[in-house]
Every structure is written in structure tokens, then in C-alpha cells.
Amino acid sequence: MNIDLTNEIKSDIKVEFLTKETLKKHKLKKSLKLAGFEASGDTLCFLHAKNILVCGIEDETQDSYRSVSAKAIQALKSSNYTSASFSVDE
């Protein structure tokens, strides 16, 4: 049996969570600002060209993640993406 360990999960779209502080350092902050994304609570922004769904959270509490994750899943269900990976550590 072969077991491969990987840090990268292949998916159609990557879901990222950003606070206002992490937005300031994000590599796509200019694109997000142009789209009107401000990383306030429960806001979403699709960057279709990059295959990223960015979710705004007020703080890094379980309730914030739970609330915006529910909204993200609803948005993904109404899209044409078949798989998604969630990133909480960037």
C-alpha cells in the first residue's frame, strides 16, 4: 500500500477566511478592494479568475467561522463548482 501525504488538496475552488487585519497582508488585497470586499462579518467575494471564495470574519472565534462557513456553503451550492477546499491558516 502506498500512502502519499500532501498539503495541497485539489479542488475546483479554495475558500479563505480573512479578518480586516489579515486582509491588509493578503496577496490579492488589491483585487479584493476593487471588488468592494472589506472583510467585515459574513461577507463573501468570489474571485472566479483565481478560483477563490474569500469570506470575511469579524474575529477568529468558532462562531465567526461557523456563521460565514454556512453562508459560503450556501453560495457554493448555487454555483457550478463541484469541490471546495477550506483554508483557515493563511
Helices and strands as residue ranges (DSSP letters): E 13-18, H 20-25, H 29-34, E 43-47, G 48-50, E 52-56, H 62-77, E 84-87
